């Protein structure tokens, strides 16, 4: 039997009949004006309860509390019982009329009204139907909901801690890998007379001699010169500035993306500028486009794929991406996330918010450099070259000068094997945690449905 009071006999009405809209004229604060700390919280339509802070007392809403804040675009609800400043975009401040504010806040999460994406939703919310029980029953319903939610939140908090720990462990694995601490280095193996065979030794060398990262880099640069077919005289790629960087393990060397890229003129490229590619160029079929969202998720293709015509793609041939090339986000929060364009994906065109890196073929382990770019060894450098006001971004010139750690080739392979073994375990655990968080969300919704719509 349900622990919630029966409300089938309650008065039927609409959400709009139970609220009045509080005026926010001259009180809303634009996101660019948010402070990192201050006297008053700014409450907007974002998922985070507090978006930022404000010190302007004239913008504070402090009367008729408690109030509800509804995100007209995001469909989020927030319960406010302390003074706050409203955010500017899509915020509706609502005063409950004749009902418990907490009861209305909880039932709002269970109401059936359409999801219109980023369109406005209040017009649909206010027409949503509900039954209103007497105030004593409202209070008992709220008490039971919050009792059950408190138990649920204990489990959710534990899952969130596991998520955070897995994220930290992932970062620790990548950092250890790129500092030579994850597997024995080639220098350590050579000292023991058991250097790796696969690419670790110089041709004809004995077990305690191997090709160092510096020697490998020399081979890569020689290969670039040999295979240069561009216009004009060949120009040596710039080496990275390593003055403020920590020492690397014996046998490793710092190298820049421009040094590691192939001799192809299109080996290191940034997505086309807006003047070259417009939304009007998008088509339903043809050559697919790659966006930041694809790089961040590692997912390419699917129903959200956008295309351009073959002729438009030919205009943008400098920005084609093929299987095995490294993609990096030029923009985003934060920029600088890398992935490998998968073997299963067809050739595509990168958009203006992406960077492409085509490594010298057959001389480098591509996945090692993806992990290096994503590691806390390279990330701080990316933060230093991220510039902008309205939009933080990385320029191709600054990206090409990054310093990336490079071990001997066979060590790159061993590192990748160990990193990906550990990451596979992390990913399985993350999937389990995500599934349990979804289950908790469904359970939360089930509690609300039992409380408000038991019949």
PLY file of the C-alpha trace (Angstrom):
ply
format ascii 1.0
element vertex 455
property float x
property float y
property float z
element edge 454
property int vertex1
property int vertex2
end_header
0.00 0.00 0.00
1.20 3.51 -0.82
2.40 5.62 2.11
1.11 8.74 0.37
-2.32 10.25 1.21
-4.97 9.58 -1.44
-5.49 12.61 -3.65
-7.91 11.25 -6.25
-10.68 13.34 -4.71
-8.61 16.53 -4.70
-9.55 19.56 -6.75
-8.49 19.31 -10.42
-6.84 22.40 -11.87
-3.83 23.46 -13.97
-0.32 24.42 -12.91
-0.88 27.94 -14.22
-3.81 28.46 -11.84
-1.52 27.77 -8.87
1.21 30.34 -9.58
1.70 33.98 -10.37
4.72 35.29 -12.25
7.04 37.50 -10.20
8.36 40.51 -12.09
12.11 40.43 -12.72
12.31 43.76 -14.57
15.74 45.37 -14.09
16.84 42.48 -11.88
18.14 39.86 -14.30
21.90 39.44 -14.62
23.60 38.41 -17.87
25.89 35.38 -17.69
28.94 37.45 -18.66
28.32 39.56 -15.53
28.39 36.60 -13.10
31.04 36.76 -10.37
32.91 33.71 -9.08
31.99 34.71 -5.55
29.87 37.44 -4.00
27.08 38.37 -1.61
24.10 36.95 -3.50
23.69 33.76 -5.55
22.56 34.07 -9.16
19.99 31.39 -9.96
19.46 30.70 -13.65
18.03 27.91 -15.82
21.23 25.85 -15.82
21.54 22.41 -14.24
23.77 23.76 -11.44
21.64 25.23 -8.63
23.79 28.39 -8.47
25.12 29.81 -11.75
27.33 32.51 -10.22
27.23 35.45 -7.81
26.31 39.15 -7.76
26.96 42.00 -5.33
24.22 44.36 -6.59
21.56 44.45 -3.85
19.06 46.21 -6.15
18.76 43.02 -8.22
17.92 40.76 -5.29
14.52 39.06 -4.98
13.83 38.63 -1.27
10.04 38.94 -0.84
7.28 36.30 -0.92
9.73 33.47 -0.35
9.70 30.56 -0.91
9.52 30.84 -4.71
10.08 28.54 -7.66
12.44 29.24 -10.55
11.56 27.55 -13.85
13.98 27.31 -16.80
11.79 28.15 -19.78
14.29 26.54 -22.19
15.74 23.79 -20.01
12.60 22.67 -18.06
14.56 22.81 -14.77
12.81 23.61 -11.47
14.49 25.15 -8.43
13.08 25.85 -4.96
14.26 29.13 -3.39
13.70 29.99 0.26
16.54 32.53 0.53
17.19 35.83 -1.32
18.66 35.42 -4.81
19.34 37.21 -8.09
17.66 35.83 -11.25
19.71 34.93 -14.31
18.81 36.64 -17.55
17.99 33.95 -20.10
14.77 31.94 -19.89
14.15 32.37 -16.15
10.58 32.39 -14.83
10.19 33.25 -11.13
6.92 31.81 -9.83
4.97 32.46 -6.62
2.79 29.54 -5.44
-0.84 30.52 -4.73
-2.71 28.76 -1.94
-0.57 25.61 -2.01
2.60 24.42 -0.32
5.59 25.65 -2.32
7.48 22.42 -1.63
4.48 20.33 -2.73
4.22 22.34 -5.96
7.98 22.03 -6.54
7.81 18.24 -6.25
4.70 17.76 -8.37
6.18 20.03 -11.05
8.85 17.36 -11.64
6.13 14.76 -12.28
3.88 16.79 -14.62
3.39 15.70 -18.20
4.18 18.49 -20.64
6.04 18.31 -23.96
9.79 18.67 -24.40
10.34 21.23 -27.18
14.14 21.24 -27.12
15.48 24.77 -26.59
12.10 26.36 -27.33
10.08 27.93 -24.50
8.06 25.62 -22.27
6.12 27.71 -19.75
3.17 28.00 -22.12
2.88 24.20 -21.98
3.68 23.87 -18.27
0.90 26.23 -17.19
-1.69 24.06 -18.97
-0.55 20.82 -17.31
-3.37 19.28 -15.24
-3.06 18.16 -11.63
-5.15 17.50 -8.52
-4.69 19.57 -5.39
-5.26 17.78 -2.05
-5.89 19.67 1.21
-2.88 21.45 2.73
-2.38 18.86 5.52
-2.16 16.13 2.87
0.25 18.26 0.83
2.54 18.51 3.84
2.38 14.76 4.49
3.14 14.03 0.83
6.18 16.34 0.94
7.38 14.73 4.17
7.16 11.21 2.70
8.78 12.23 -0.62
11.71 13.87 1.12
12.12 10.91 3.45
12.37 8.53 0.48
14.55 10.94 -1.48
16.99 11.25 1.43
17.59 7.48 1.32
17.98 7.61 -2.45
20.44 10.51 -2.26
22.79 8.51 -0.03
23.21 5.98 -2.84
23.44 8.65 -5.55
26.12 10.53 -3.59
28.14 7.31 -3.30
27.85 6.75 -7.07
28.98 10.32 -7.74
32.03 9.76 -5.54
32.86 6.64 -7.52
32.51 8.64 -10.75
34.87 11.31 -9.44
37.38 8.71 -8.27
37.32 6.98 -11.66
37.91 10.31 -13.37
40.89 10.99 -11.10
42.24 7.49 -11.67
41.93 7.93 -15.47
43.92 11.18 -15.23
46.53 9.50 -12.99
46.96 6.62 -15.47
47.52 9.01 -18.40
49.92 11.19 -16.41
51.96 8.19 -15.23
52.03 6.86 -18.79
53.39 10.15 -20.15
55.99 10.49 -17.41
57.44 7.01 -17.95
56.08 5.59 -14.70
53.49 3.13 -16.01
55.73 0.48 -17.57
59.52 -0.08 -17.45
61.27 2.28 -19.85
63.45 1.07 -22.71
66.47 2.48 -20.85
65.61 0.37 -17.78
65.10 -2.74 -19.92
68.33 -2.11 -21.80
70.23 -1.77 -18.53
68.92 -5.23 -17.62
69.89 -6.59 -21.05
66.30 -7.23 -22.13
65.30 -4.30 -24.35
62.07 -4.75 -26.30
62.49 -6.32 -29.72
59.59 -4.60 -31.49
61.11 -1.33 -32.58
63.17 -0.95 -29.42
66.62 -1.79 -30.76
68.65 -0.17 -33.43
69.16 -2.55 -36.40
72.02 -4.93 -35.58
72.36 -3.65 -32.01
72.87 -5.83 -28.95
70.25 -6.22 -26.24
71.52 -3.28 -24.21
71.33 -0.82 -27.14
68.06 0.64 -28.34
66.78 3.52 -30.46
66.13 6.49 -28.18
63.33 8.99 -28.62
65.89 11.51 -29.85
67.10 9.08 -32.53
63.52 8.30 -33.49
62.78 12.01 -33.83
65.83 12.40 -36.08
64.47 9.58 -38.28
61.06 11.26 -38.42
62.56 14.61 -39.43
64.72 12.90 -42.08
61.59 11.15 -43.41
59.76 14.51 -43.58
62.57 16.09 -45.59
62.79 13.09 -47.92
59.05 13.04 -48.63
58.53 16.78 -48.98
56.64 17.57 -52.18
55.30 20.98 -51.32
56.03 24.29 -53.00
59.26 26.14 -52.38
62.20 25.17 -50.21
61.63 22.72 -47.36
61.47 24.43 -43.98
62.34 22.53 -40.82
59.43 22.39 -38.34
59.95 24.36 -35.15
61.04 22.47 -32.03
59.01 23.11 -28.86
60.14 25.46 -26.11
61.00 23.16 -23.20
62.64 25.72 -20.91
59.97 25.46 -18.19
59.14 21.78 -18.63
60.22 18.97 -16.28
62.93 16.50 -17.29
61.84 13.38 -19.18
62.92 9.78 -18.51
66.18 8.63 -20.07
65.70 7.95 -23.78
62.66 10.26 -24.15
62.48 13.58 -26.01
60.07 16.50 -26.32
58.59 16.96 -29.82
56.11 19.40 -31.32
53.02 18.44 -33.38
54.61 20.13 -36.41
57.70 17.90 -36.02
55.57 14.78 -35.68
53.24 15.53 -38.59
53.85 13.98 -41.98
55.39 15.88 -44.90
51.93 16.24 -46.46
51.02 19.91 -46.74
47.63 19.10 -45.20
49.00 17.04 -42.30
48.30 19.71 -39.66
45.12 21.65 -40.29
42.38 23.55 -38.56
38.74 23.45 -39.58
37.52 25.88 -42.27
36.51 29.39 -41.30
32.83 30.34 -41.36
33.20 32.15 -44.70
34.16 28.83 -46.31
31.45 26.73 -44.68
27.96 27.96 -43.83
24.88 26.28 -42.40
23.31 26.71 -45.83
25.98 24.28 -47.16
24.64 21.46 -44.95
22.92 18.59 -46.75
21.16 15.35 -45.81
23.71 13.18 -47.62
27.22 13.39 -49.03
30.48 13.84 -47.11
30.01 13.92 -43.31
31.13 16.83 -41.12
32.97 16.38 -37.81
32.07 18.66 -34.88
33.43 19.13 -31.35
30.64 16.91 -30.02
31.95 14.01 -32.10
35.49 14.37 -30.75
34.34 14.71 -27.14
32.11 11.63 -27.32
34.33 9.62 -29.67
31.15 8.85 -31.65
31.02 9.42 -35.41
28.06 8.83 -37.70
24.48 8.23 -36.59
21.26 10.14 -37.07
22.70 13.51 -35.96
25.32 13.47 -38.74
25.42 16.55 -40.97
26.81 16.40 -44.51
28.10 18.63 -47.31
28.05 17.92 -51.03
31.03 16.26 -52.71
31.81 19.50 -54.57
31.81 21.51 -51.32
33.99 18.87 -49.67
36.44 19.18 -52.56
36.71 22.94 -51.87
37.62 22.03 -48.29
40.06 19.22 -49.13
42.70 20.71 -46.82
40.34 19.87 -43.97
39.56 16.27 -44.88
40.08 13.71 -42.13
40.73 10.02 -42.69
40.97 6.94 -40.49
43.89 7.00 -38.06
44.29 10.78 -37.88
44.20 12.61 -34.54
41.40 15.11 -33.93
41.55 17.79 -31.23
38.84 20.21 -30.09
39.84 23.79 -30.85
36.89 25.17 -28.83
34.76 23.85 -25.98
34.84 23.71 -22.22
37.72 23.09 -22.06
39.28 22.89 -25.54
42.10 20.45 -26.26
40.34 17.07 -26.02
41.77 14.51 -28.46
40.60 11.29 -30.09
41.63 9.05 -32.97
39.38 9.14 -36.03
38.24 5.48 -36.18
39.06 2.98 -38.91
35.34 2.26 -39.35
34.48 5.88 -40.20
34.36 7.23 -43.76
36.44 10.23 -44.83
34.94 13.46 -43.53
35.49 17.21 -43.27
36.38 18.87 -39.95
34.53 22.04 -39.00
36.05 25.30 -37.74
36.17 24.14 -34.14
38.48 21.15 -34.76
42.19 20.56 -35.33
43.57 17.62 -37.32
47.00 16.04 -36.87
48.29 13.46 -39.36
51.37 11.80 -37.87
54.38 10.63 -39.89
53.24 7.19 -41.12
54.69 3.95 -39.70
57.08 5.70 -37.30
54.76 6.57 -34.41
52.14 4.87 -32.24
49.13 7.15 -32.83
47.21 6.16 -29.72
50.12 7.13 -27.49
49.91 10.72 -28.74
46.13 10.84 -28.24
46.69 9.79 -24.62
49.55 12.30 -24.29
47.40 15.23 -25.49
44.66 14.18 -23.05
47.08 13.81 -20.15
47.96 16.26 -17.38
51.43 16.46 -18.93
50.17 18.33 -22.02
46.88 19.78 -20.74
48.53 22.57 -18.69
50.33 23.70 -21.87
46.99 23.77 -23.72
45.48 25.90 -20.96
48.30 28.43 -21.41
47.67 28.75 -25.17
43.87 28.96 -24.84
42.84 32.52 -25.56
39.65 34.46 -26.18
36.95 36.65 -24.67
33.50 35.44 -25.74
34.87 32.08 -26.95
37.98 30.41 -25.59
39.93 28.68 -28.34
43.31 27.35 -29.48
44.98 28.69 -32.60
46.68 26.28 -35.00
49.97 28.18 -34.63
49.99 27.85 -30.85
48.91 24.21 -31.01
51.71 23.29 -33.42
54.28 24.51 -30.87
53.15 22.30 -27.98
55.73 20.03 -26.35
54.65 16.38 -26.39
56.72 13.70 -24.63
57.98 11.00 -27.00
59.49 7.70 -25.81
61.12 5.08 -28.07
58.66 3.44 -30.48
58.40 0.05 -28.74
57.89 1.80 -25.42
55.03 3.79 -26.98
53.42 0.46 -27.90
53.88 -1.04 -24.45
52.50 2.09 -22.81
49.43 2.09 -25.06
48.75 -1.58 -24.29
48.89 -0.95 -20.54
46.92 2.33 -20.68
44.14 0.78 -22.72
44.00 -2.29 -20.50
43.40 -0.03 -17.51
41.05 2.32 -19.37
38.90 -0.63 -20.45
38.39 -1.51 -16.77
37.57 2.13 -15.98
35.07 2.31 -18.84
33.25 -0.82 -17.66
33.00 0.60 -14.15
31.85 3.98 -15.50
29.14 2.23 -17.55
27.96 0.38 -14.43
27.85 3.62 -12.42
25.99 5.44 -15.21
23.42 2.62 -15.41
22.83 2.82 -11.65
22.47 6.61 -11.80
19.84 6.18 -14.52
18.11 3.61 -12.35
18.14 6.10 -9.45
16.60 8.76 -11.71
13.85 6.35 -12.73
13.26 5.45 -9.09
13.00 9.14 -8.20
10.40 9.60 -10.92
8.57 6.48 -9.73
8.34 7.94 -6.21
6.84 11.14 -7.62
4.37 9.24 -9.77
3.20 7.18 -6.77
2.84 10.35 -4.74
0.86 12.42 -7.23
-0.67 10.09 -9.81
-1.41 6.81 -8.03
-4.39 5.93 -10.20
0 1
1 2
2 3
3 4
4 5
5 6
6 7
7 8
8 9
9 10
10 11
11 12
12 13
13 14
14 15
15 16
16 17
17 18
18 19
19 20
20 21
21 22
22 23
23 24
24 25
25 26
26 27
27 28
28 29
29 30
30 31
31 32
32 33
33 34
34 35
35 36
36 37
37 38
38 39
39 40
40 41
41 42
42 43
43 44
44 45
45 46
46 47
47 48
48 49
49 50
50 51
51 52
52 53
53 54
54 55
55 56
56 57
57 58
58 59
59 60
60 61
61 62
62 63
63 64
64 65
65 66
66 67
67 68
68 69
69 70
70 71
71 72
72 73
73 74
74 75
75 76
76 77
77 78
78 79
79 80
80 81
81 82
82 83
83 84
84 85
85 86
86 87
87 88
88 89
89 90
90 91
91 92
92 93
93 94
94 95
95 96
96 97
97 98
98 99
99 100
100 101
101 102
102 103
103 104
104 105
105 106
106 107
107 108
108 109
109 110
110 111
111 112
112 113
113 114
114 115
115 116
116 117
117 118
118 119
119 120
120 121
121 122
122 123
123 124
124 125
125 126
126 127
127 128
128 129
129 130
130 131
131 132
132 133
133 134
134 135
135 136
136 137
137 138
138 139
139 140
140 141
141 142
142 143
143 144
144 145
145 146
146 147
147 148
148 149
149 150
150 151
151 152
152 153
153 154
154 155
155 156
156 157
157 158
158 159
159 160
160 161
161 162
162 163
163 164
164 165
165 166
166 167
167 168
168 169
169 170
170 171
171 172
172 173
173 174
174 175
175 176
176 177
177 178
178 179
179 180
180 181
181 182
182 183
183 184
184 185
185 186
186 187
187 188
188 189
189 190
190 191
191 192
192 193
193 194
194 195
195 196
196 197
197 198
198 199
199 200
200 201
201 202
202 203
203 204
204 205
205 206
206 207
207 208
208 209
209 210
210 211
211 212
212 213
213 214
214 215
215 216
216 217
217 218
218 219
219 220
220 221
221 222
222 223
223 224
224 225
225 226
226 227
227 228
228 229
229 230
230 231
231 232
232 233
233 234
234 235
235 236
236 237
237 238
238 239
239 240
240 241
241 242
242 243
243 244
244 245
245 246
246 247
247 248
248 249
249 250
250 251
251 252
252 253
253 254
254 255
255 256
256 257
257 258
258 259
259 260
260 261
261 262
262 263
263 264
264 265
265 266
266 267
267 268
268 269
269 270
270 271
271 272
272 273
273 274
274 275
275 276
276 277
277 278
278 279
279 280
280 281
281 282
282 283
283 284
284 285
285 286
286 287
287 288
288 289
289 290
290 291
291 292
292 293
293 294
294 295
295 296
296 297
297 298
298 299
299 300
300 301
301 302
302 303
303 304
304 305
305 306
306 307
307 308
308 309
309 310
310 311
311 312
312 313
313 314
314 315
315 316
316 317
317 318
318 319
319 320
320 321
321 322
322 323
323 324
324 325
325 326
326 327
327 328
328 329
329 330
330 331
331 332
332 333
333 334
334 335
335 336
336 337
337 338
338 339
339 340
340 341
341 342
342 343
343 344
344 345
345 346
346 347
347 348
348 349
349 350
350 351
351 352
352 353
353 354
354 355
355 356
356 357
357 358
358 359
359 360
360 361
361 362
362 363
363 364
364 365
365 366
366 367
367 368
368 369
369 370
370 371
371 372
372 373
373 374
374 375
375 376
376 377
377 378
378 379
379 380
380 381
381 382
382 383
383 384
384 385
385 386
386 387
387 388
388 389
389 390
390 391
391 392
392 393
393 394
394 395
395 396
396 397
397 398
398 399
399 400
400 401
401 402
402 403
403 404
404 405
405 406
406 407
407 408
408 409
409 410
410 411
411 412
412 413
413 414
414 415
415 416
416 417
417 418
418 419
419 420
420 421
421 422
422 423
423 424
424 425
425 426
426 427
427 428
428 429
429 430
430 431
431 432
432 433
433 434
434 435
435 436
436 437
437 438
438 439
439 440
440 441
441 442
442 443
443 444
444 445
445 446
446 447
447 448
448 449
449 450
450 451
451 452
452 453
453 454
